[in-house]
Amino acid sequence: MNTDDLIAALAADTLPQPGIAQRLVWSLPVALAVCVAAFVAFWGVRPDLGAALASLAVLKMILPVLLAGLAGAVAIALAHPVEMAGRRWAVLAVFAAVLVATFVFHLQRGGLSGLVEALSISSLWVCLTSVPALGLPFLAAILWSLSTGAVLRPRLAGAVAGLAAGGASAAIYAFYCDQDAALFVLPAYGTAILSVALAGAICGPRVLRW
């Protein structure tokens, strides 16, 4: 490389790069469009969607969106080393604790036999495969956006990004799923979302290195 090439390369490095927020603004709508297109093509909405939206079943759509937002906020903080993520972690932890407590409450009411009965249906495997499949576009979008930051703990950031992606995809999948029992939704959706988090933890060190 001659002097002119070196100067040009150094000058290129000083050009402003799109930040995380700007990349998210670009990539998340694309991920959402891909996810919705796949959902319409391969899943579709449940026949009684109107009735479901007017019942407690609507929480299947609302709670995953909240999870996506909370986890996404933590992931963004992890991409900025100078930014303190403690408060965001605390809110996410409280949210997770409420979900766990809700599951324990319903488990005490229904018992282990009720849990086994709720999960002994084909919808379980549909959920465990559909949520991760629908979450891949979101995971790719979030990891690509975070890669422009300075992530010090890429595996952790990838896992949290996976939580956000899994929450988003679970909310969309809920428009198809007609299983509304808490003993099905909490463990099935939770496991599916955690599988996306695992994928994020695996991909994080490869995508978020700097």
Backbone as CSV, one residue per row, in Angstrom:
resi,resn,N_x,N_y,N_z,CA_x,CA_y,CA_z,C_x,C_y,C_z
1,MET,0.858,-1.191,0.000,0.000,0.000,0.000,0.894,1.241,0.000
2,ASN,0.681,2.147,-0.977,1.478,3.362,-1.012,0.878,4.422,-0.093
3,THR,1.542,5.564,-0.038,1.124,6.610,0.902,-0.280,7.118,0.599
4,ASP,-0.576,7.305,-0.689,-1.902,7.807,-1.056,-3.002,6.833,-0.643
5,ASP,-2.744,5.535,-0.843,-3.740,4.532,-0.449,-3.941,4.530,1.063
6,LEU,-2.843,4.678,1.804,-2.934,4.691,3.261,-3.738,5.891,3.740
7,ILE,-3.476,7.051,3.146,-4.217,8.259,3.523,-5.702,8.090,3.223
8,ALA,-6.013,7.498,2.066,-7.414,7.285,1.691,-8.101,6.330,2.656
9,ALA,-7.378,5.271,3.063,-7.957,4.304,3.997,-8.213,4.941,5.355
10,LEU,-7.246,5.751,5.819,-7.420,6.423,7.103,-8.565,7.423,7.047
11,ALA,-8.702,8.108,5.928,-9.798,9.066,5.779,-11.141,8.356,5.777
12,ALA,-11.191,7.188,5.150,-12.446,6.427,5.111,-12.857,5.984,6.503
13,ASP,-11.855,5.679,7.345,-12.161,5.235,8.706,-12.764,6.339,9.550
14,THR,-12.542,7.598,9.152,-13.064,8.716,9.941,-14.466,9.121,9.517
15,LEU,-14.975,8.552,8.432,-16.321,8.891,7.985,-17.342,8.374,8.991
16,PRO,-18.385,9.150,9.258,-19.390,8.709,10.231,-20.092,7.437,9.771
17,GLN,-20.258,6.512,10.704,-20.932,5.253,10.413,-22.330,5.271,11.041
18,PRO,-23.274,4.582,10.423,-24.615,4.533,11.016,-24.558,3.949,12.422
19,GLY,-25.255,4.575,13.358,-25.287,4.092,14.722,-26.254,2.933,14.882
20,ILE,-26.304,2.407,16.105,-27.177,1.263,16.377,-28.629,1.622,16.130
21,ALA,-29.049,2.779,16.638,-30.448,3.181,16.484,-30.823,3.314,15.014
22,GLN,-29.924,3.911,14.227,-30.207,4.087,12.808,-30.286,2.741,12.097
23,ARG,-29.396,1.830,12.452,-29.448,0.499,11.842,-30.730,-0.235,12.224
24,LEU,-31.160,-0.081,13.467,-32.411,-0.721,13.884,-33.595,-0.159,13.109
25,VAL,-33.581,1.142,12.886,-34.662,1.765,12.110,-34.704,1.199,10.702
26,TRP,-33.536,0.872,10.159,-33.494,0.284,8.819,-33.867,-1.197,8.825
27,SER,-33.299,-1.929,9.757,-33.365,-3.392,9.675,-34.622,-4.007,10.280
28,LEU,-35.137,-3.434,11.362,-36.302,-4.051,12.002,-37.546,-4.063,11.113
29,PRO,-37.848,-2.986,10.370,-38.994,-3.080,9.458,-38.822,-4.170,8.401
30,VAL,-37.582,-4.346,7.923,-37.332,-5.413,6.949,-37.559,-6.776,7.592
31,ALA,-37.032,-6.952,8.804,-37.225,-8.218,9.517,-38.698,-8.480,9.780
32,LEU,-39.418,-7.439,10.172,-40.853,-7.593,10.425,-41.591,-7.984,9.156
33,ALA,-41.240,-7.358,8.037,-41.896,-7.677,6.768,-41.634,-9.125,6.364
34,VAL,-40.389,-9.574,6.522,-40.054,-10.962,6.193,-40.820,-11.918,7.094
35,CYS,-40.858,-11.601,8.377,-41.535,-12.462,9.346,-43.034,-12.530,9.069
36,VAL,-43.649,-11.390,8.817,-45.089,-11.363,8.549,-45.405,-12.096,7.253
37,ALA,-44.572,-11.913,6.229,-44.797,-12.608,4.962,-44.731,-14.117,5.156
38,ALA,-43.739,-14.579,5.911,-43.633,-16.013,6.193,-44.814,-16.490,7.019
39,PHE,-45.233,-15.680,7.983,-46.366,-16.050,8.832,-47.633,-16.214,8.004
40,VAL,-47.884,-15.270,7.120,-49.082,-15.342,6.278,-49.015,-16.549,5.349
41,ALA,-47.824,-16.842,4.838,-47.678,-17.937,3.880,-47.781,-19.310,4.531
42,PHE,-47.251,-19.459,5.741,-47.138,-20.796,6.331,-47.978,-21.016,7.589
43,TRP,-48.422,-19.963,8.223,-49.193,-20.131,9.456,-50.601,-19.551,9.316
44,GLY,-50.731,-18.265,9.277,-52.052,-17.637,9.209,-52.640,-17.429,10.602
45,VAL,-53.665,-16.598,10.666,-54.255,-16.262,11.962,-55.266,-17.322,12.390
46,ARG,-55.449,-17.450,13.686,-56.409,-18.399,14.239,-57.826,-17.966,13.870
47,PRO,-58.748,-18.895,13.692,-60.104,-18.549,13.248,-60.858,-17.664,14.234
48,ASP,-60.591,-17.831,15.524,-61.318,-17.073,16.543,-60.489,-15.917,17.086
49,LEU,-59.740,-15.256,16.214,-58.837,-14.201,16.659,-59.587,-13.083,17.374
50,GLY,-60.743,-12.704,16.856,-61.508,-11.626,17.475,-61.857,-11.927,18.918
51,ALA,-62.325,-13.138,19.161,-62.669,-13.537,20.529,-61.425,-13.600,21.407
52,ALA,-60.324,-14.055,20.843,-59.082,-14.151,21.616,-58.586,-12.774,22.038
53,LEU,-58.693,-11.804,21.133,-58.236,-10.455,21.446,-59.083,-9.800,22.524
54,ALA,-60.303,-10.289,22.690,-61.200,-9.735,23.708,-61.108,-10.496,25.025
55,SER,-60.182,-11.421,25.129,-60.028,-12.232,26.338,-58.606,-12.095,26.874
56,LEU,-58.318,-12.833,27.943,-56.972,-12.806,28.513,-55.928,-13.390,27.564
57,ALA,-56.381,-14.075,26.516,-55.442,-14.630,25.540,-54.627,-13.543,24.857
58,VAL,-55.121,-12.309,24.898,-54.382,-11.212,24.276,-53.032,-10.996,24.962
59,LEU,-52.917,-11.463,26.207,-51.638,-11.339,26.916,-50.533,-12.123,26.221
60,LYS,-50.907,-13.165,25.466,-49.902,-13.929,24.711,-49.202,-13.050,23.687
61,MET,-49.864,-11.997,23.241,-49.295,-11.094,22.257,-48.627,-9.892,22.917
62,ILE,-49.194,-9.444,24.027,-48.676,-8.246,24.687,-47.390,-8.525,25.457
63,LEU,-47.388,-9.596,26.251,-46.223,-9.874,27.096,-44.948,-10.139,26.293
64,PRO,-45.003,-10.905,25.191,-43.774,-11.070,24.404,-43.255,-9.765,23.814
65,VAL,-44.174,-8.857,23.455,-43.738,-7.554,22.944,-43.009,-6.775,24.035
66,LEU,-43.545,-6.828,25.257,-42.867,-6.176,26.379,-41.484,-6.779,26.607
67,LEU,-41.403,-8.100,26.529,-40.108,-8.765,26.674,-39.143,-8.301,25.600
68,ALA,-39.622,-8.215,24.368,-38.767,-7.776,23.265,-38.237,-6.372,23.522
69,GLY,-39.106,-5.486,23.993,-38.675,-4.121,24.261,-37.671,-4.032,25.396
70,LEU,-37.936,-4.740,26.487,-37.029,-4.703,27.639,-35.675,-5.323,27.308
71,ALA,-35.701,-6.486,26.654,-34.446,-7.136,26.284,-33.690,-6.317,25.248
72,GLY,-34.423,-5.715,24.319,-33.771,-4.874,23.326,-33.060,-3.686,23.954
73,ALA,-33.677,-3.094,24.974,-33.049,-1.966,25.665,-31.761,-2.397,26.358
74,VAL,-31.767,-3.580,26.957,-30.554,-4.093,27.598,-29.475,-4.361,26.552
75,ALA,-29.867,-4.955,25.428,-28.896,-5.263,24.377,-28.229,-3.999,23.852
76,ILE,-29.013,-2.950,23.668,-28.444,-1.684,23.192,-27.459,-1.127,24.213
77,ALA,-27.817,-1.223,25.495,-26.909,-0.742,26.541,-25.607,-1.537,26.551
78,LEU,-25.682,-2.832,26.288,-24.479,-3.666,26.272,-23.551,-3.314,25.113
79,ALA,-24.094,-2.650,24.096,-23.276,-2.239,22.956,-22.635,-0.872,23.176
80,HIS,-22.923,-0.244,24.312,-22.316,1.035,24.677,-21.630,0.861,26.029
81,PRO,-20.340,0.593,26.055,-19.646,0.295,27.312,-19.787,1.370,28.383
82,VAL,-19.943,2.629,27.969,-20.033,3.711,28.952,-21.439,3.850,29.510
83,GLU,-22.382,3.145,28.932,-23.772,3.260,29.363,-24.069,2.208,30.425
84,MET,-24.661,2.636,31.511,-24.991,1.736,32.610,-26.285,0.992,32.297
85,ALA,-26.220,-0.337,32.342,-27.395,-1.149,32.015,-28.083,-1.695,33.258
86,GLY,-27.606,-1.295,34.441,-28.133,-1.873,35.675,-29.625,-1.722,35.841
87,ARG,-30.144,-0.524,35.601,-31.577,-0.304,35.764,-32.373,-1.114,34.744
88,ARG,-31.872,-1.191,33.532,-32.575,-1.968,32.500,-32.563,-3.452,32.851
89,TRP,-31.433,-3.927,33.370,-31.370,-5.317,33.821,-32.385,-5.566,34.925
90,ALA,-32.514,-4.617,35.844,-33.435,-4.781,36.970,-34.873,-4.893,36.487
91,VAL,-35.252,-4.050,35.553,-36.623,-4.098,35.029,-36.872,-5.422,34.319
92,LEU,-35.899,-5.864,33.522,-36.035,-7.143,32.825,-36.135,-8.290,33.818
93,ALA,-35.346,-8.234,34.888,-35.377,-9.292,35.902,-36.721,-9.334,36.618
94,VAL,-37.271,-8.172,36.936,-38.589,-8.127,37.588,-39.652,-8.707,36.667
95,PHE,-39.581,-8.352,35.395,-40.541,-8.873,34.416,-40.458,-10.392,34.345
96,ALA,-39.235,-10.924,34.275,-39.054,-12.377,34.221,-39.552,-13.033,35.503
97,ALA,-39.306,-12.394,36.641,-39.751,-12.955,37.919,-41.270,-13.030,37.992
98,VAL,-41.940,-12.028,37.458,-43.411,-12.041,37.440,-43.919,-13.202,36.592
99,LEU,-43.282,-13.438,35.458,-43.694,-14.551,34.600,-43.470,-15.889,35.295
100,VAL,-42.332,-16.031,35.955,-42.047,-17.279,36.677,-43.047,-17.475,37.805
101,ALA,-43.344,-16.412,38.538,-44.310,-16.510,39.632,-45.694,-16.882,39.112
102,THR,-46.057,-16.341,37.970,-47.353,-16.680,37.370,-47.403,-18.154,36.994
103,PHE,-46.303,-18.646,36.437,-46.248,-20.067,36.089,-46.359,-20.941,37.332
104,VAL,-45.646,-20.581,38.388,-45.700,-21.360,39.633,-47.112,-21.354,40.205
105,PHE,-47.774,-20.220,40.147,-49.152,-20.124,40.641,-50.069,-21.086,39.899
106,HIS,-49.988,-21.078,38.569,-50.849,-21.964,37.780,-50.437,-23.422,37.951
107,LEU,-49.154,-23.675,38.156,-48.704,-25.045,38.374,-49.243,-25.582,39.695
108,GLN,-49.293,-24.753,40.707,-49.849,-25.182,41.986,-51.341,-25.479,41.871
109,ARG,-52.008,-24.727,41.031,-53.446,-24.947,40.848,-53.717,-26.187,40.008
110,GLY,-52.965,-26.352,38.931,-53.223,-27.467,38.023,-52.450,-28.722,38.343
111,GLY,-51.358,-28.582,39.078,-50.541,-29.730,39.428,-49.688,-30.208,38.270
112,LEU,-48.799,-31.136,38.574,-47.914,-31.680,37.550,-48.701,-32.394,36.464
113,SER,-49.780,-33.060,36.854,-50.602,-33.756,35.857,-51.231,-32.763,34.890
114,GLY,-51.629,-31.597,35.399,-52.184,-30.571,34.524,-51.159,-30.035,33.556
115,LEU,-49.919,-29.902,34.025,-48.845,-29.435,33.148,-48.568,-30.445,32.046
116,VAL,-48.477,-31.709,32.423,-48.224,-32.758,31.433,-49.348,-32.807,30.412
117,GLU,-50.572,-32.690,30.886,-51.718,-32.717,29.972,-51.692,-31.526,29.023
118,ALA,-51.352,-30.347,29.552,-51.333,-29.143,28.722,-50.262,-29.208,27.641
119,LEU,-49.155,-29.889,27.950,-48.039,-29.934,27.004,-48.047,-31.171,26.115
120,SER,-48.925,-32.110,26.394,-48.958,-33.363,25.625,-49.836,-33.221,24.392
121,ILE,-49.550,-32.225,23.597,-50.307,-31.977,22.371,-49.324,-31.610,21.267
122,SER,-49.772,-31.779,20.035,-48.892,-31.496,18.901,-48.538,-30.016,18.800
123,SER,-49.381,-29.158,19.380,-49.109,-27.719,19.323,-47.792,-27.363,19.997
124,LEU,-47.337,-28.195,20.928,-46.076,-27.910,21.606,-44.930,-27.878,20.610
125,TRP,-44.845,-28.892,19.762,-43.740,-28.963,18.809,-43.869,-27.897,17.734
126,VAL,-45.100,-27.554,17.387,-45.298,-26.458,16.434,-44.754,-25.162,17.020
127,CYS,-45.055,-24.930,18.290,-44.575,-23.724,18.967,-43.054,-23.713,19.059
128,LEU,-42.474,-24.832,19.461,-41.028,-24.896,19.688,-40.219,-24.744,18.408
129,THR,-40.840,-24.999,17.273,-40.140,-24.820,15.999,-40.516,-23.506,15.309
130,SER,-41.746,-23.070,15.495,-42.222,-21.880,14.787,-41.628,-20.593,15.341
131,VAL,-41.608,-20.462,16.656,-41.082,-19.228,17.252,-39.615,-19.008,16.874
132,PRO,-38.738,-20.014,16.977,-37.357,-19.793,16.522,-37.259,-19.474,15.032
133,ALA,-38.071,-20.149,14.216,-38.020,-19.880,12.777,-38.418,-18.439,12.477
134,LEU,-39.485,-17.974,13.117,-39.933,-16.600,12.900,-38.985,-15.591,13.543
135,GLY,-38.198,-16.046,14.508,-37.286,-15.136,15.193,-35.984,-14.880,14.468
136,LEU,-35.641,-15.715,13.499,-34.353,-15.559,12.814,-34.184,-14.204,12.136
137,PRO,-35.194,-13.689,11.404,-35.013,-12.361,10.801,-34.774,-11.270,11.841
138,PHE,-35.493,-11.343,12.959,-35.297,-10.345,14.011,-33.909,-10.466,14.635
139,LEU,-33.469,-11.687,14.866,-32.147,-11.889,15.453,-31.062,-11.347,14.536
140,ALA,-31.179,-11.630,13.251,-30.194,-11.124,12.294,-30.180,-9.599,12.279
141,ALA,-31.364,-8.992,12.311,-31.450,-7.532,12.282,-30.829,-6.911,13.526
142,ILE,-31.110,-7.483,14.688,-30.595,-6.915,15.936,-29.082,-7.094,16.034
143,LEU,-28.593,-8.282,15.703,-27.145,-8.509,15.763,-26.405,-7.611,14.780
144,TRP,-26.947,-7.447,13.588,-26.319,-6.561,12.601,-26.273,-5.133,13.126
145,SER,-27.336,-4.718,13.781,-27.376,-3.358,14.328,-26.385,-3.194,15.473
146,LEU,-26.299,-4.190,16.341,-25.381,-4.103,17.481,-23.920,-4.152,17.051
147,SER,-23.658,-4.720,15.887,-22.270,-4.887,15.444,-21.575,-3.562,15.190
148,THR,-22.336,-2.494,15.073,-21.712,-1.188,14.882,-21.305,-0.556,16.201
149,GLY,-21.686,-1.180,17.316,-21.327,-0.671,18.634,-20.031,-1.275,19.136
150,ALA,-19.757,-1.044,20.413,-18.549,-1.579,21.048,-18.972,-2.570,22.125
151,VAL,-19.286,-3.764,21.704,-19.795,-4.790,22.616,-18.627,-5.465,23.323
152,LEU,-18.588,-5.360,24.637,-17.503,-5.968,25.405,-17.797,-7.418,25.770
153,ARG,-19.065,-7.772,25.839,-19.456,-9.145,26.187,-20.382,-9.667,25.089
154,PRO,-19.804,-10.059,23.952,-20.617,-10.413,22.787,-21.540,-11.601,23.010
155,ARG,-21.126,-12.571,23.800,-22.002,-13.727,24.020,-23.245,-13.316,24.809
156,LEU,-23.044,-12.506,25.835,-24.179,-12.033,26.627,-25.076,-11.129,25.795
157,ALA,-24.471,-10.227,25.046,-25.258,-9.332,24.196,-26.036,-10.122,23.156
158,GLY,-25.409,-11.159,22.599,-26.109,-11.999,21.633,-27.282,-12.724,22.250
159,ALA,-27.105,-13.206,23.479,-28.193,-13.900,24.161,-29.360,-12.962,24.432
160,VAL,-29.057,-11.748,24.885,-30.122,-10.783,25.162,-30.801,-10.356,23.860
161,ALA,-30.015,-10.212,22.801,-30.609,-9.930,21.491,-31.550,-11.051,21.077
162,GLY,-31.166,-12.296,21.388,-32.034,-13.429,21.097,-33.325,-13.388,21.892
163,LEU,-33.253,-12.933,23.146,-34.477,-12.767,23.932,-35.418,-11.775,23.261
164,ALA,-34.850,-10.669,22.798,-35.667,-9.664,22.119,-36.277,-10.225,20.838
165,ALA,-35.455,-10.924,20.058,-35.950,-11.510,18.810,-37.007,-12.572,19.081
166,GLY,-36.765,-13.409,20.091,-37.738,-14.436,20.438,-39.044,-13.853,20.926
167,GLY,-38.969,-12.770,21.696,-40.193,-12.117,22.141,-41.000,-11.580,20.976
168,ALA,-40.316,-10.954,20.023,-41.010,-10.411,18.857,-41.672,-11.515,18.040
169,SER,-40.950,-12.603,17.812,-41.516,-13.689,17.001,-42.631,-14.416,17.741
170,ALA,-42.516,-14.541,19.070,-43.572,-15.191,19.842,-44.862,-14.391,19.776
171,ALA,-44.744,-13.064,19.785,-45.933,-12.222,19.680,-46.646,-12.444,18.351
172,ILE,-45.878,-12.609,17.289,-46.485,-12.855,15.978,-47.071,-14.258,15.914
173,TYR,-46.337,-15.234,16.418,-46.839,-16.613,16.416,-48.133,-16.732,17.211
174,ALA,-48.301,-15.904,18.239,-49.499,-15.970,19.076,-50.774,-15.695,18.286
175,PHE,-50.659,-15.015,17.162,-51.844,-14.775,16.335,-52.318,-16.060,15.657
176,TYR,-51.447,-17.053,15.599,-51.809,-18.353,15.025,-52.202,-19.353,16.102
177,CYS,-51.480,-19.360,17.196,-51.647,-20.380,18.236,-53.006,-20.255,18.919
178,ASP,-53.722,-21.364,18.998,-55.041,-21.358,19.640,-55.017,-22.022,21.016
179,GLN,-53.828,-22.238,21.547,-53.693,-22.791,22.896,-53.469,-21.633,23.873
180,ASP,-54.442,-21.402,24.741,-54.401,-20.226,25.599,-54.152,-20.536,27.072
181,ALA,-54.090,-21.809,27.446,-53.889,-22.170,28.847,-52.509,-21.713,29.315
182,ALA,-52.462,-21.143,30.515,-51.191,-20.651,31.048,-50.164,-21.763,31.182
183,LEU,-50.616,-22.972,31.512,-49.688,-24.093,31.671,-49.121,-24.560,30.334
184,PHE,-49.695,-24.093,29.250,-49.089,-24.336,27.940,-48.253,-23.135,27.517
185,VAL,-48.844,-21.958,27.576,-48.212,-20.764,27.017,-46.889,-20.441,27.706
186,LEU,-46.880,-20.418,29.030,-45.670,-19.990,29.741,-44.477,-20.916,29.502
187,PRO,-44.613,-22.237,29.677,-43.442,-23.086,29.426,-43.106,-23.243,27.948
188,ALA,-44.120,-23.360,27.092,-43.860,-23.569,25.667,-43.258,-22.325,25.030
189,TYR,-43.897,-21.190,25.222,-43.368,-19.953,24.668,-42.020,-19.612,25.300
190,GLY,-41.913,-19.833,26.617,-40.654,-19.535,27.291,-39.502,-20.347,26.737
191,THR,-39.724,-21.641,26.538,-38.675,-22.501,25.995,-38.311,-22.091,24.573
192,ALA,-39.313,-21.777,23.774,-39.060,-21.366,22.394,-38.258,-20.072,22.345
193,ILE,-38.617,-19.122,23.197,-37.889,-17.851,23.234,-36.453,-18.062,23.703
194,LEU,-36.276,-18.907,24.704,-34.925,-19.182,25.201,-34.061,-19.865,24.144
195,SER,-34.681,-20.631,23.253,-33.903,-21.259,22.183,-33.357,-20.208,21.222
196,VAL,-34.120,-19.132,21.010,-33.613,-18.033,20.181,-32.485,-17.311,20.915
197,ALA,-32.631,-17.178,22.242,-31.555,-16.573,23.036,-30.280,-17.412,22.947
198,LEU,-30.432,-18.731,22.950,-29.272,-19.610,22.804,-28.607,-19.406,21.453
199,ALA,-29.418,-19.283,20.401,-28.860,-19.018,19.073,-28.109,-17.694,19.061
200,GLY,-28.660,-16.698,19.744,-27.980,-15.410,19.828,-26.664,-15.505,20.571
201,ALA,-26.641,-16.307,21.642,-25.403,-16.483,22.401,-24.335,-17.167,21.565
202,ILE,-24.750,-18.069,20.693,-23.800,-18.766,19.822,-23.270,-17.833,18.734
203,CYS,-24.171,-17.033,18.172,-23.784,-16.152,17.063,-23.086,-14.880,17.544
204,GLY,-23.380,-14.456,18.775,-22.853,-13.190,19.263,-21.349,-13.030,19.137
205,PRO,-20.551,-13.973,19.641,-19.098,-13.812,19.542,-18.585,-13.737,18.107
206,ARG,-19.314,-14.297,17.175,-18.881,-14.281,15.774,-19.277,-12.979,15.078
207,VAL,-20.423,-12.439,15.454,-20.946,-11.261,14.760,-20.520,-9.962,15.437
208,LEU,-20.370,-9.987,16.744,-20.174,-8.753,17.502,-18.722,-8.502,17.885
209,ARG,-17.790,-9.271,17.344,-16.375,-9.014,17.632,-15.939,-7.700,16.995
210,TRP,-15.028,-7.005,17.667,-14.529,-5.733,17.111,-13.073,-5.533,17.521
